Amino acid sequence: MALERVLVADDSRIFRVITTDTLRGHGLEVFEAANGSEAFQVLVTKRPQLVILDALMPVMSGFEVMEKLRDAAPHYHPVIFVVTAVYKSRRWAAEAKNLYNVAEYIEKPIEPEDLIKAIARHFPEFLGLPEKGR
């Protein structure tokens, strides 16, 4: 699956701007959401392949968004990165990966080049690397 569309959902406008600019600079179509409700609406209508989702947002947390998405679109499985400035521990990371199938659990602050490397781990063609299994 080629990466074309990304949702950046975070209540920090600064995080969204930096992340969106970085991703658009790599040719991606980027949608933004400032809270969990907006994130959920983008997910069900636009179906991006990658979701960068803040764990703690207004209206609905990132975890609530994932639960609601699981119920609303059981056959839609985007790659999910959870970013957090609050839930910083191995326990939270393990729980997110086990319960919600989170691909990356990233503590803020994150450098743009580290985000790009994380994306390339799941979408090797993103940086022109050969796809897994080839």
N, C-alpha and C positions, 0 to 999 in steps of 0.2 A: 504494500500500500504506500503510494507516494504521498509525501506530506505537502499539502497545499494550503489548508486552512487551520488556523489556531485561534482558540479563545484564551484571552488573558483576563481572568476574573480576580480582581483585588480591589479592596476599598481604598488603597493608597493610589492616588492619582499619579504620583511620582513614579511608583513601581510600574504602573500601567504604561506610562509614556516611555520610560526607558526600555522596557521589555518590548513594547510594540514597535518602537523605532528600530531596535535591534533585529527583530524578526522581519519587518518589512524590508530592511536593508538586505536581507537574504532572499527576497522575492516572495515572501509568504503573504497570503491574505489574512489579516488579523482582525478579529472582533474583540471588543472590550465590554466588560461588565463591571459595575462598581459595587454590586451586592449579589447575594445568592439567588434572589429571584430573577434578576436580569441574566445571570449566568445560566440558570435553568432554561429560560426562554431561548437563549441563543443556542444552547445544546440541542434542544428538540427541533428547532427550526432550521439551523444552519449545518448541524452535524459535523463540526470540525474533527479532524483526525487527532489533534493534540489539544489537551486542555491544561492550562497552567492555572491552578485553582488555589486561592488563598484558603487556608484552613479556617480562619476566623474572619467572617464578614458580617455586615448587617443583614437583616431580614432572614437569611438562612446561612448557616455555616457551610463551608466546603463539604464537610461530611454529610450534612443534610441534603445538599445538592446531589451528591453521589447516590444517596439512598433513594431520593425521589426519581432520579434518572433511571436507576435500576428498575423501578416499578413502571415508569412511563414508557421506557424504550428498552425492553429486555434484550433485544438483539443488536443494539448499538453499543459498541465497546471501544471508545476512543482511548488513546494512550493518555493517562492522567498523571500529571506532576502536581504534587501538593507543595506549596510554599508556605512557610510559617516563620513568624518572628516570636511566637508565643510557645507553641508546643515543641520544645527543643529537648528531645531525649530519644534514646534508642527504643524505649517502650512505645512512644507515640509513632515512631517510624515503622516499627514492626506491626503495630496494630493497623495502621493505614494500609500497609502492603498486604496483610493477611485478610482483613475484613473488606477492604474496598478495592483490592487489586490495583493499588497505586504503583505506578512504574518507578517514579522517583519521588523521594521525600527530601525537600531542599530547605535548609534553614537560611533565612535572610540575615544579612544582606547577601546577595548573589551577584557575582561579576558576570557581565554579558558573555564573556568567552566561556565561562563555566556552564552557563545555560546552553550555549551552542554545543558544547561537548556532550552534555546530557541528552540533548535532542538527537545528536548523531548516534548515540548508543542505541536508540530505538528506531531511528530512520537513517540508516547508513548512507543512503543516496543523497541525503540532505547536504552533505559535504563532498559529494562525488565519490564516496567510498562504495565498494561493491556491496550489493545486498547480501544479507545473511543467507546461507544455504546455497550460494552460487559458487 
